Amino acid sequence: MADRPSPWQQPPGRPKKLAQRKAERLARRAQYWGDRLAAARDTGPEAFAAMIFDRARRELDRLPEAQREKAFEALADAVDRVRETHAQ
């Protein structure tokens, strides 16, 4: 019995580190959106654009109010840059 240290002398054992769990969750989310965007791209450019705007709206709705205003401005600027770049 003296060979085993007491439980309070051992660090808690986790099967996975929290950072690894977060990285795996983010990778799953990226894979999910990648698959959905690929399917929408196969359907057509309108479906692809609709998917991107839906995803942007969902992400913007999750932000706190102060960050949301800045994010909406950044999104509007990005859309303006795309329009200017591809205007004929």
N, C-alpha and C positions, 0 to 999 in steps of 0.2 A: 503494500500500500504506500510506502514512503516513496516509491519510484514515480508515481503519478502526481503531477502538480495539481493543486486545487483548481476548480473552475475559474475563480476570480483572478488567478495568475496567468490564465491563457487568454490570448486575444480571441474575439469572436470569429468563428470560422464561417465565411460566406462561400458558397459554391462559385459565385462569380462576383467580380468587383462591380460596384455600381456604375463606374464609367464604362465598363464593357457592356453592361446591360443597356445603358443609354445609347451607346454606339450601335448595338444590334437593333434597337428599336428604330433609330433614325435610318439605318440601312433598310429595314423592312418597309418603312414609310416611303423611302426613295424608290424602292423596287415597285411598290404598289402604284405610285404615281407614274413611274416610267412605263409600266404596263398599260395603265389607262391612257396615257398620252400617245403611246404607240398605236393602240386600238383606235383612238380618235383620229390620229393622222391617217390611218388606213381608210377611215370613213370619208374624210375630206377636210379641206382647209377650214371650212366653217365650223365643223365639229371640234377640230383641234383648237381653234381660237376660243370657242365657247368654253371648252374644258379649262383652258388656261385662265380665262377671266373668272370662271367659277372658283377655281383654286385660289386665285389672288384675293377674291372677295372673302372667301372663307378664312384665309390667313389674316386678312386685315381686320375682320370682325373679332378675331381672338386677341388682338392687341389692346393694351390699355388706351384710354382716350387720348392722352398726350402723345403717345407714339403713333396712334392711328392717323392723326392729322398730318404728321410728317410723312407717313407711309403713303397716304393718298396723294400728297403733293409729289412724292417721288414717282409714283405710278403714273400720274398725269404727265410728268416730265418725260418718262420713258415712252409713253404712247406718242407724245409730240415728236420725240426724236425719231421714232420709227416712221411716223407719217412724213416728216421732213426728208428722211433718208430715202424713202421709197416713192416720193411724189414725182410725178412725171409732168 
